[in-house]
Amino acid sequence: MLSPFIRILHSSGFRTREPVPVLTTEATRTIETHATSALGSGVLMRRAGEAVARLALACNPHTHIFWIACGPGNNGGDGLEAAIVLRQLGKQVWVSHLGLHFKSSIETQDAYARAQKAGIAISIHPPVLFDSVIDALFGNGGARSEPSPYDAWMQQIIASGKQVLSIDAPSGLNSDTGETNLVCIRAETTLVLLTLKPGLLMDEGRDVCGNLWLHRLGLDEICEPRTLLNAPSSLSPRPHASHKGSFGDVGIVGGAQGMTGAALLAATSALHGGAGRVYVAFLQDRIDFPVVTLQSELMLRHWSDLSLEAMTVVAGCGAGNAIQESLPVLLKRAKRLVLDADALNQIVSSPSLIDLLQDRAEGSTVLTPHPLEAARLLNTNTAAIQKDRLCAARILCSQFRCTVVLKGSGTLIADTRHGIRINITGNARLATAGTGDVLAGLIGAHWSVQGVSAYQAACSAVYQHGLIADQWPNEKTLTAHALALACTKG
């Protein structure tokens, strides 16, 4: 029954392994306009209603009374069409609708008339009793700053504790950015129509969408997507006739006084992530504990003794201000350079370092900022970054001519040639100190393999990093050190 439905994310731990296209609301509306012109008025809305009704029945097979809360736009029209189908299938439906607005589309007006003709009672009030809810209030138009007459309905839905299926997006969620309004519905299931939207996969979108399904309504995209879901790595297996030099060297430059742990985490994940050899250049003169006993395969060097042109360098983990001396040299000479944490903060404070970064060959650098570091790089604030993460990632990779890993809920991997990937592995277990250092080292390990590009390395490392957290046993705490040791998994 659900074969036309594409399961994207599920509470069972399922996530699609396909690079599904992700399009903005504006791009989706363009597709919808062209499809309506080709298929005729109301065809897509009736298909949407059928899809909503079928998924609602599959998710809530024992529901007797569906409350369908309909908004003024096409999302409400989809809800009206779903009500018609559910009624035909013998279910009781209560439709709440404030009435047609003069701006209502022809399709919505037609759906309203057809619902009335089908004998469906349409009320301006919510029902007293109901078993589950279909949220057809705002969908992709859910980000509203002004108070709405529908807020009372939304509050009642939230307070009811009933199962909610949202159409396109939970009402109150910005389907492009992942931001939520003060009043936002938290759905158990969200059915996305036509195209997957980025805000459902980022920021607060992951928390309020619940189980995520996609139905294309019988259409394929009519434009070339520049944003895709990040998929598992398709890198070739290692040949039997290999040696340690086959998988490259990684050099870790970081670990200033009191912060050696960050560099060790990056080095450990690089080693367990598959690098042939890993060198650590601590940015302090004296190490107060036997590092080699923690991971005896690591080799210690001064940063100036590293073969920068022949290895992948990961710089900045726990580096503090001590990286000031080495950073100009690294920017000039390192063939493959991953810049994390304090390396990024130092670059922001120095126009000359920015110039060196921008002078590097395209494809030779990976930046791994969290939102605050991204804000510093773009001379803005964290709120502005989070308001439009896709735009921030595009600007960063264009301005600095490199691959960018913008970390957070729905980590983005971007470069100017390949577009953007949205990563859907990972969870709140990664919200602990040191996991970013582990990711930087893992990117270095994946990039050290011959023939792998910066973008490929970033995509595969980010996916694996999150997958380890997803597969971590619930009864065990995930620390950054444990994460680094598990980097061979996934």
N, C-alpha and C positions, 0 to 999 in steps of 0.2 A: 504493500500500500504506500510505502514511503520512498519508492525507488526514485522519483524525480527530486527528492530532497537530498541535499548535500549536507552531511553533518560536519560542522567546522570545529566546535568545541563541545565537550560534554563533561558533566560532573564526575563521570566514571573514570576520568583521566584521558579519554580519547581526544586526540587532536588530529585534524586532517594532515596528511603527509604530502599533499599536493600544493604546488605554488599557485594558489587561487588568486585571480586578479582582485585588486581592491580599488574601488573608484569613489570619488567624492560624490556628495549629494548633487552638485551641479552637473557633473558628468553623467550621473544616473538619470537626471531629468532630461538631458539631451537624448539619451537612449530611449527613454519613455516617450518623448515627443515623436521621434522618428518611428517607433514601433506603432504608436497610435495612428499615425498617418498611414502606415502600411497595412495594419490589421483592421482598422476601423474603430470608431468610438466605443468604449466600454469593454472591449475584448480583454485587455490586460486586467482591468478591475475585476471582471468576472473570474478570470483565471486566479487572481490573487485571493478572492473570496473562497474559491474552491480549495486552494492550498491551505489557507488559514483554517478552514473548517476541518479538513482532513488531519492536520497536525494537532489541532485542539482535541479531536476525538482520540487520536493515538496517545496523547499525553495524559488525557483525563477521561478514560473510557467509561467511568462510572458517574460522571457528572450528569445531573438531571436538569439543572437550570444554569445556563450560561448568561452571565451579565456581560454584554458587549457595550463598552463605553466608547462612543463615537465622537470624534472631533469634527471641526467644520470643513476640513479639507479632504483630499483624496484618501488619506489614511482612514478617515471616518467612512468614506465610500467603500473601502476594502472591508471594513467591519460590517457594514450593511449587507454586502454581498455574502460574507461569511454567515450572517444571520439567516439569510434565505436558504443557504445550503444546509445548515444545521436543522432548520425547521423542516426541510424536506426529508431529512434523515430521522425525524421523529423526536428531536430534542426540543426542550423548552428554551426559549431565548427571551431575554429582556434587553431591549435596546434603549440606551439613554442617548438622546441627541437633542441639542438646543434648537434644532430647526435649521432650515437652509438659509445660508447667507447669500447676499446678492453676488458675492464673488465666488460662490461654489461652482465647481466645474460642471460641465454638461454630464460627465460620467457620474459624478456624485449625485446630481439631481435625479438622474435616471435610476440609480441604485436606491435612492430614497423612495421614489415612486414605486419601484418594483417590490420593495420591502412592505410598503403599505398594501399593495395589491395582494401580496402573499399572506396577508392577515397578521403581520407582525406588529404588535403594539409598540409604538415609539413614544417614549415619555421624556420629559425634561427632568425627571427625578430618577435616582438610582433605586434598585429594588430593595425590599426589606430582606428577602432571603435569596441566596444564590450559592452555587457550589464552586464555581471557578469563574475567572475573569478573562476576557479578551480585551486588551488595551489597544484601542484603535483611535486614540485621542490625537496625538501629534506626529508620531513616527519620526521621519527625518526632519520635521520642523519642530522638534521637541525642545530646542534651546530658546527659551523665552525669558527675558529679564523682567517683563512687566507682570503684575498679578493677572491671573486669568480666572474667568468664571468657572473654568473646569478644575481649579485647584481643589475645591471641596470634593469633587469626585475622586481626584487623585489621592487625597487624604483618606477617603473612605476605603479605597482599594488597598492602600498601604496598611490601614488599621485592621482590615478584615482578616488578614492572615491567610487568605485563600490563594490557591495557585493562579499565577498570572502568565498568560501568553501575550507578549507584546508584538505588534506588527511593525516591522522595519527597525524600530528601536524603542526601548522603554521611554515613555513620555517623561520629559525633563532632561533627557540626555542629548548632548550635541553629537550627532552621528559622524561628524567630521573630525572633532577634536578629542572627544572623550570627556569633556567637561559636563558637570551636572548642575541643574538649578537647585535652589534650596528645597523645592519639592520635586522629587524624582521617584518614579516607580522602580522597584527592584523586582525584576521578572524571574520566574523559574525557567522560562523558555522564551527566546526571541527568534522570530522567523523573519529573516531578511529577504526582501523581494528584489529581483532583478540582479543586483550587484551587492557585494560585500562592501561595507563602509568602514573607513579607518577608525572612527571613534569608538566602534564596538570592540576594538582590539587593544585600545590604549587607555592609559590613565584610569579613570573610574568606570569606563565602559566595561572592562572585564568583570567588575564587581556587580554591576546592575543588570547585565544581559543574561546571566545564567547560561543554560544550555543554548548553544547558538547553531541555528540551521539556516541554510540558504536554499531558495527556490528561484530559478531563473525565469520562470513563467514561459518556458519554451523558447527563450531567446538566447543568443550569444551576444557578447559585447561587440559593439560596432566601432570601437575605437581602441587604439593600442594602449594598454595600461602601462603606466610607469611605476606602479606600486603593486607588489605581489606579497602573498604570505611567504615567509621564509620556510624553506623545505629542508628535509634532511640532506646531508652531504651526499653527493654522487661521486666523490673522489675515488679513484681507482685503488683497489687493494694493493698492499705492498708486495712486490715480487720476492720470491724466495731467495734469489741471488742478490741479496742486499747486504750492506754493511753500515756502520754508524755514520759514515760520511754521506750515505744516500739520502739521509733525512735532515741534513743541514744542522747548523749551529745556531743557538740562541744565546744572546748576551743580555743579561739583566743589569741595568744601571740604575741603582736606587739604594734605599736602605741607609739613610743618614742616621746620626746618633739618636738612639731611642726608637727608631722605626725600621730596624733590620727585618722585622717579621714580614713587612709588606713585600720586600724584595725576595725573601725566602718563599713566600706563598707563590709569587709569580714564577720563580725558578722551579718550584716543585710541580706546579701545574704544567709548565713547559716540558719538563722531563717526563711526567706521566702522560702528557698529551702527545708524545711521540717524537720530540726533537732528538736528533742523534746525539748531540752533546749540548750541555748547558753550562755557561760560564756566568759567574756572579761577580759584579764589580760593586762592592759596598762603598758608599760615599762617606767613609769615616776611616780614620787611621788605625783604630784599634777595635778588634772584635772581642767582646768580653765573654764569649762562650764558644765552645768547639762546634762551629757550624757543620763541619763535615760529619759529625756524629748524627745530625738530624737528617741529612740526606747525603750520604757519602759519595754519590755519583757526581755531585756538583763540584765544579772547579772554580777556585777563587782567582781573580785577576784584578789588577788596577784597570780602571776604564781606559787609560791611555794605551794599554797593552792589548786591547781587543782588536781583532781583525775586522774592523767595521765594514769594510767593503765586501766581506765574504760571509756575513752572518745576518740574521734578523736580530735587531736590537729592540728591546723593550725598555723604555726609559720613563722614570717618574714615580715608580711605586715606592712610597715612603721616602722620597728624595729630599723634601724640604727645600730650603734655599741652597743646600749643598750642591745642587745640580747646575748651578749657574756657570761654573767653570767648564763643565763638560758639554753642556747643551749646544753651544755654537759649533763645536767640533762634530758632534753627532749629527746635527742638521746638515752640515756640509758633506760629511763623508759616509754616513751609514747608507747602505744600499737599500735596506728595508728597515723601516723605523716605525715602531708602535709608541705613540706618545700618550701617557696616562697621567692623571692626578697632578702632582706638583710640576711635572714638565709642562703641562698645559697652563698652569697658573703662572709659571715663569715667562712663558711666551707672551701671555697677555700683557705683562708689565714692561715689555721691551719691544719697541718698534723694529729694532735691528733683528731680533729673533723672528718677528713676524715676517720680515722681508726674506730671511733665510728659509723659513718654512714655505713661503709662497714660491721661492725659486727652485724648490725641489722638483724632480721629475714627477710627472703625473703617474699615479699608481705605485709610488714608492713610500707612501706614508699612510698610517692609520691613526686617527684620533679617536679616543674612547671617553668622551666627556659624560658626566652625569648632568642633569639640567642646570645646576648652579655653575658648573664649569663651562657649559655651553653658553650660558648667559654672559659670563665674563668674556668669552671669545667674541661674542657678538655685541658687546657693550650694551646689554639690556638687563632685564631681570628674569628671575625664574618663572614668574607668572606668565610673562610674555612667551617664554619658550614653551611652557606647558599648554598655552592657549592654542598654539599651532605648531606641534612637534614636527609635522611633515615639512612645513615651510622652513623651520629652523634647520632641519637636517639638510635640506636642499641648499640653503644659503651657506652653511658651513662647508659642505663638500665643494661648492663652487668657489667660495672665497679663498679657501686654503688648498684647493686642487688636490684633495686627498679623499680616501675612504673614511667615512664617519660612522662611528657606532654611538648613537645617542641612547644612553642607557635609561632604564625606567620600565614602567608597566607597558609592555609592548615595545621592547627595544627596537630601534630603527637602525638598519644598515643601509648606507647611502653612498653612491658616488655618481658622478656626472654621466658616465657612460652606461651604467646598468640600471639606474633609477633607484628605487627604494624597496627594501624588504622589511616587512613587519614581522617580528618574531613572536610566536605564540607559545613557546615553551617557557618554563620558569614560573615561580610563585613566590609568596612572601617569605619562604625559607631563605631566599637570597638576600633578604634585608638584614644583613649582619656584617660586621666589619671584616674586610679582607676579601670579600667575594669579587669585588672589582679588580683587585690585584690578580686573583686567580684567572679571571677572564682575559686580562691583558697578556698574561703568560701563555694561556691557551691559544690565543690568536697568534702569538709568536711561534708556537709549535706548529700550528697548521700552515702558517706561511713559510716555514723553513723548508717544507717539502718542495722539491724541484718542480717547476711548472705551475705551481698554484699561485693565483693572483691575490692581491691584497683583499679584493672584494670577496673572492671565494673563501679565503681563510677566515675573514670576519664573519661571513654568513654561517659557515660550518661550525666555527667555535662558539658563536652566540647560541646556536641551536643546541649544541651538545651541552653547554654550560647550563642552560635552562632545563634540559631534559634530565640531567642528573638530579636536579632539585625535584622535578616532577615524580621521579621514580624512587625518591628517598623514602625509607620506611617511616610511617607516621609516628612510631613510638621512639624514634631516634632524633636527636637534635642535629641539625646540619651546621657544622662550623666551616669556616673557610679552609682550614687545614684538611678536614675530611673531604671537602669538595675537591681540593687540589689532588688528593690521592686517588679520587674516583674519576679523574679526567680520562682514564682509559676506557670508561664505560660510555654507553649511549649510542 
